[in-house]
Amino acid sequence: MNQFIRNNLGYLLLLAALVILPYALALITGDPLNKGLPLFVQGLMIQVFILAVFALSYDILMGHTGILSFGHALFFGTGAYTLGILVKYGQWSIPAAIVAVVIIAALESFVIGVLSLRVHGVYFAMVTLAFATVAFILVEATDFKKWTGAEDGLHGIPVPDALNPALHRTEFYFLALAFAVMVYLLVKLFVDSPSGRVWAAIRENEARATSIGYNTLVFKVQATIISGIIGALAGVLNALWNLSATPQTMGVDTTINALLMCIIGGSGTIIGPMLGAGVLQLLGYLLNLWLGSVWQLVFGLIYILLVLFVPYGIIGTWRAKNFEWRAMWRDRLQRVATGTGKSSG
């Protein structure tokens, strides 16, 4: 247990800070949890948790399997619209609708994986973009306005009072936080599994993984299905938070945001994309508040600086530097111990 705490002390402290955040803000500001700044910050952080899960689902493909997709928003939108249609028009319960979302997302990602993963690189990215674009056109089409709301989106999703973020914001905050933590642990379990090691082998050198006997298509489809299900569940939580589903959830901007979150935080680091979601959401809000309509230009400049000076993302670069520092001190201590003098580093 002590070893576990030492190895995960930073994560545990972050989780503890997120747990006490609403209460600390209420105490500092003198506002109750359901009013003022605590209420606003909870809403902002709920959006961070949702985006963190979506970014993590995308990073299963890009960071751990080496698959670049431009259509990942398809799964996010599928989760939101499936839940909304089933609950609003089918009178389904929330748990039953979530089960349906998982099944539909699994089938959808399986079909896309089997049809698309036979091509590589930019060709696969363009195929996934085509699938997402078709879905975007369908949800915007007036032919399906009765079900999707067309350009206006599907609004007024009925949810039980216990899940209504307008009535129980703090409870929804902890639901979103628990969901993000659960997905993090689940993805870590997948990445550390034998299948996860094959994903890494495919990312590093697919031809070599094939030459030693692995059917890489099977493992890539597996990663696509897991990624698609998690992305769809993030869409479910987004629909519950907004009580709506809009075409923007399937837009290419949604996929680009996932890509940015992974790159900013550190692709392939598990916690990095989740941190990137916080940076993207919180920094974007602050820049918009301070600078108004030009905030995206400033954010673009900041992103360029991050790519130049933090090339592996925040977490990836920190780990690389930490490895270099430990190697430097280990070399120095070894030289002192053996009496060979000081290290040149």
C-alpha positions in Angstrom: 0.0 0.0 0.0 2.8 2.4 0.9 4.5 1.6 -2.4 1.3 2.3 -4.3 0.9 5.7 -2.5 4.5 6.7 -3.3 4.1 5.7 -7.0 0.8 7.5 -7.4 1.2 10.4 -4.9 0.8 13.1 -7.6 -2.4 11.6 -9.0 -3.9 11.0 -5.5 -3.2 14.6 -4.5 -4.8 15.9 -7.8 -7.9 13.7 -7.1 -8.1 15.0 -3.5 -7.9 18.6 -4.8 -10.7 18.0 -7.3 -12.9 16.3 -4.6 -12.5 19.2 -2.2 -12.6 22.0 -4.8 -16.4 22.8 -4.7 -16.3 22.9 -0.8 -13.1 24.9 -0.7 -14.6 27.5 -3.1 -17.8 27.7 -1.1 -15.8 28.2 2.1 -13.6 30.9 0.6 -16.3 32.9 -1.2 -19.0 32.4 1.4 -21.4 31.2 -1.3 -23.3 27.9 -1.0 -22.4 25.2 -3.4 -25.4 25.8 -5.7 -24.8 29.5 -6.2 -22.2 32.0 -7.4 -18.6 31.0 -8.2 -18.7 27.5 -6.8 -21.6 26.7 -9.2 -19.8 28.2 -12.1 -16.5 26.5 -11.5 -18.3 23.1 -11.1 -19.9 23.6 -14.5 -16.5 24.5 -16.0 -14.8 21.5 -14.5 -17.6 19.2 -15.6 -16.9 20.2 -19.2 -13.2 19.5 -18.5 -14.0 16.0 -17.2 -16.1 15.2 -20.3 -13.5 16.4 -22.7 -10.8 14.6 -20.7 -12.6 11.3 -21.3 -13.1 12.1 -25.0 -9.4 13.0 -25.4 -8.4 9.8 -23.7 -10.6 7.8 -26.0 -8.9 9.4 -29.0 -5.4 8.8 -27.6 -6.0 5.1 -27.5 -5.9 5.3 -31.3 -3.3 8.0 -31.9 -1.0 7.7 -28.9 -1.1 4.0 -28.1 -1.8 2.4 -31.5 -0.4 5.0 -33.9 -3.7 5.5 -35.8 -4.6 9.0 -36.9 -8.3 9.6 -37.2 -10.1 12.7 -38.4 -13.6 11.3 -37.7 -13.5 10.5 -34.0 -16.3 13.0 -33.4 -18.6 10.5 -35.0 -18.5 8.4 -31.8 -19.0 11.4 -29.5 -22.0 12.5 -31.5 -23.4 8.9 -31.7 -23.4 8.7 -27.9 -25.2 12.0 -27.5 -27.8 11.5 -30.2 -28.5 7.9 -29.4 -29.2 8.7 -25.8 -31.3 11.7 -26.7 -33.5 9.9 -29.2 -34.0 6.8 -27.1 -34.8 8.7 -23.9 -36.9 11.5 -25.5 -38.8 9.6 -28.1 -38.5 6.0 -27.1 -39.2 6.7 -23.4 -36.2 4.5 -22.5 -34.6 4.7 -19.1 -31.1 6.2 -18.9 -29.4 2.8 -18.0 -31.1 1.0 -20.9 -30.2 3.8 -23.3 -26.5 3.7 -22.2 -26.4 -0.1 -22.8 -27.8 0.6 -26.3 -25.1 3.3 -26.8 -22.4 0.8 -26.0 -23.8 -1.8 -28.4 -24.3 0.7 -31.2 -20.9 2.3 -30.7 -19.2 -1.1 -30.7 -20.9 -2.2 -34.0 -20.2 1.2 -35.5 -16.5 1.2 -34.6 -16.2 -2.5 -35.7 -17.6 -1.7 -39.2 -15.5 1.4 -39.5 -12.4 -0.4 -38.4 -12.8 -3.4 -40.7 -13.6 -1.2 -43.7 -11.0 1.5 -43.0 -8.0 0.0 -41.3 -6.8 -1.9 -44.4 -5.4 1.5 -45.5 -2.8 3.4 -43.5 -1.8 6.9 -42.5 -3.5 9.8 -44.2 -5.7 7.5 -46.2 -7.2 6.1 -43.1 -7.6 9.6 -41.7 -9.6 10.7 -44.8 -11.8 7.6 -44.7 -12.8 8.3 -41.1 -13.4 11.9 -41.9 -15.7 10.8 -44.7 -17.7 8.6 -42.2 -18.0 11.5 -39.8 -19.0 13.9 -42.5 -21.8 11.6 -43.7 -23.1 11.4 -40.1 -22.9 15.2 -39.7 -24.9 15.7 -42.9 -27.5 13.2 -41.7 -28.1 14.8 -38.3 -28.4 18.2 -40.0 -30.8 17.0 -42.7 -34.3 18.3 -42.5 -35.6 14.8 -43.5 -34.7 13.6 -39.9 -35.6 16.9 -38.1 -38.4 15.1 -36.1 -35.7 13.0 -34.5 -32.5 15.0 -34.6 -33.8 18.6 -34.7 -31.7 19.2 -37.8 -29.5 22.3 -37.5 -31.1 23.3 -34.2 -30.2 20.0 -32.6 -32.1 17.8 -30.3 -33.1 19.7 -27.1 -35.1 19.0 -24.0 -33.7 15.5 -23.2 -35.7 14.4 -20.2 -33.7 13.1 -17.3 -34.5 12.2 -13.7 -34.2 15.0 -11.2 -31.3 13.2 -9.6 -29.3 13.5 -12.8 -30.4 17.0 -13.7 -27.3 19.3 -13.6 -29.5 22.3 -13.1 -31.0 20.9 -9.9 -28.1 18.9 -8.6 -24.9 20.5 -9.9 -22.6 19.2 -7.2 -23.8 15.7 -7.5 -23.3 15.8 -11.3 -19.8 17.2 -10.7 -18.9 14.2 -8.7 -20.6 11.9 -11.2 -18.4 13.3 -14.0 -15.3 13.2 -11.9 -15.9 9.5 -10.9 -16.6 8.7 -14.6 -13.3 10.3 -15.7 -11.3 8.4 -12.9 -13.0 5.1 -13.9 -12.2 5.6 -17.6 -8.6 6.5 -16.7 -8.2 3.3 -14.7 -9.8 1.2 -17.4 -7.6 2.7 -20.2 -4.5 2.1 -18.0 -5.6 -1.5 -17.6 -5.9 -1.9 -21.3 -2.6 -0.2 -22.1 -0.7 -2.4 -19.5 -2.3 -5.6 -20.8 -0.8 -7.9 -23.4 -3.1 -6.3 -26.1 -1.8 -2.9 -25.1 1.8 -4.0 -25.6 0.8 -5.2 -29.1 -0.8 -1.8 -29.7 2.6 -0.2 -28.8 4.4 -2.6 -31.2 2.0 -1.6 -34.0 2.6 2.1 -33.2 6.4 1.6 -33.3 6.7 -0.8 -36.3 3.6 -2.5 -37.7 5.6 -4.4 -40.2 7.8 -6.0 -37.6 4.7 -6.8 -35.4 3.2 -8.6 -38.4 6.5 -10.4 -39.1 6.6 -12.0 -35.7 3.1 -13.4 -36.1 0.5 -10.8 -34.9 -2.6 -10.1 -36.9 -2.3 -6.4 -36.6 -5.7 -5.7 -38.2 -7.4 -7.6 -35.3 -5.6 -5.5 -32.7 -6.3 -2.3 -34.5 -10.0 -3.1 -34.8 -9.9 -4.0 -31.1 -8.4 -0.6 -30.2 -10.9 1.2 -32.5 -13.9 -0.5 -30.7 -12.6 0.3 -27.2 -11.9 3.9 -28.3 -15.3 4.2 -30.0 -17.2 3.0 -26.9 -15.4 5.3 -24.6 -15.9 8.2 -27.0 -19.6 7.5 -27.2 -19.9 7.3 -23.4 -18.3 10.7 -23.2 -21.0 11.9 -25.7 -23.6 10.4 -23.4 -22.3 12.4 -20.4 -22.1 15.5 -22.6 -25.8 15.1 -23.6 -26.8 14.6 -19.9 -24.9 17.8 -19.0 -26.4 19.9 -21.8 -29.7 18.1 -21.9 -29.3 18.3 -25.7 -27.3 17.0 -28.7 -26.3 19.3 -31.5 -24.6 18.7 -34.9 -21.4 20.3 -33.6 -20.8 17.2 -31.5 -20.1 15.4 -34.9 -18.2 18.3 -36.5 -14.6 18.1 -37.5 -13.8 20.8 -34.9 -14.6 18.3 -32.2 -12.0 15.8 -33.5 -9.5 18.6 -33.9 -10.0 19.6 -30.3 -9.3 16.0 -29.2 -6.1 16.0 -31.3 -5.0 19.3 -29.7 -5.7 18.0 -26.2 -3.6 14.9 -26.8 -0.7 16.9 -28.3 -0.8 19.5 -25.6 -0.9 17.1 -22.7 1.3 14.4 -24.2 0.1 11.7 -26.5 0.5 8.2 -25.3 0.9 9.1 -21.6 -2.7 8.3 -20.5 -2.9 11.2 -18.0 -1.5 13.7 -20.6 -4.6 14.0 -22.8 -6.7 14.5 -19.7 -4.4 17.3 -18.6 -4.6 18.7 -22.1 -8.4 18.9 -21.9 -8.0 21.0 -18.8 -5.5 23.3 -20.5 -7.6 23.7 -23.6 -10.9 24.3 -21.8 -9.6 26.5 -19.0 -7.1 28.5 -21.0 -9.6 28.9 -23.8 -12.2 30.3 -21.3 -9.7 32.7 -19.7 -8.4 34.0 -23.1 -12.0 34.5 -24.3 -12.8 36.4 -21.1 -9.8 38.6 -21.3 -9.3 39.1 -25.1 -12.8 38.6 -26.6 -13.0 37.5 -30.3 -9.2 37.4 -30.9 -8.7 34.7 -28.2 -8.3 31.9 -30.8 -5.5 33.7 -32.5 -3.6 34.1 -29.2 -4.3 30.4 -28.4 -2.9 29.4 -31.7 0.3 31.3 -30.9 0.5 29.6 -27.5 0.0 26.2 -29.2 2.9 26.9 -31.6 5.1 27.8 -28.7 4.1 24.6 -26.9 4.9 22.5 -30.0 8.3 24.2 -30.3 9.4 24.1 -26.6 7.3 21.2 -25.2 7.5 18.8 -28.2 6.3 15.7 -26.4 3.4 17.5 -24.7 3.4 18.6 -21.1 3.6 15.2 -19.5 5.7 13.6 -22.2 8.4 16.4 -22.0 8.4 16.4 -18.2 9.0 12.6 -18.2 11.7 12.9 -20.8 13.5 15.6 -18.8 13.0 13.8 -15.6 14.6 10.7 -17.1 17.6 12.8 -18.3 18.0 14.4 -14.9 17.9 11.0 -13.2 20.4 9.5 -15.7 22.7 12.5 -15.1 22.7 12.2 -11.3 23.0 8.4 -11.6 26.1 8.9 -13.8 27.6 11.4 -11.3 27.0 9.2 -8.3 28.5 6.2 -10.1 31.6 8.2 -11.0 32.0 9.4 -7.4 31.5 5.8 -6.1 34.1 4.4 -8.5 36.5 7.3 -8.0 36.6 8.2 -11.6 36.0 11.9 -11.1 33.2 14.2 -12.0 30.7 13.6 -14.8 31.2 15.9 -17.8 27.4 16.5 -17.6 
